[in-house]
Amino acid sequence: MVYIESAEYVGGYKIKLVFNTGESGVVDLSDVPDMFEAAKPLKDTAVFQQFFLDDWPTLVWPCGFDLAPEMLYQRATGKSSSWKEAM
């Protein structure tokens, strides 16, 4: 199973992610606030910057919005990841 080991804000709507696979990449999440109603508060970059990793670890914001590590892995590396692959 792919999970995020660290996340670092790099500017705008971009976050550098490091995964347990040893791979890393920068994801541009500028489209996310318009894709999901729960993500609307993230249009404010000051709010966007308040992300953290929860216990799963999943990328989460205080407004309650989160993004699955698998989706972020695909955006960061261009590779798909499935929990089934880990079995």
C-alpha positions, 0 to 999 in steps of 0.5 A: 500500500502506498502512503505519504511519508512527508509533505512540504509546501512549495508555493501556490497550490504545489506540494512536494510529496515523498512516498514510502516507495522512495519515490517523490514528486511535486503535485499541483492541486490548483484544480482541487478547490473547484472539483470538490465542494468540501475543498472550496476553502482551499481557494485561499492559499493561506488555508491551502498551506495548513495541510498536514498528514493524519494517522493514516497518513493521508493529506488533510486540511483543517476544513475536513477535506482530504486526498487519498495517497493513491490519487496523489501518488498517481499525480506525483509519479504518473503511475497508478497505485492500487491497494490490490497491488500490495497483496 
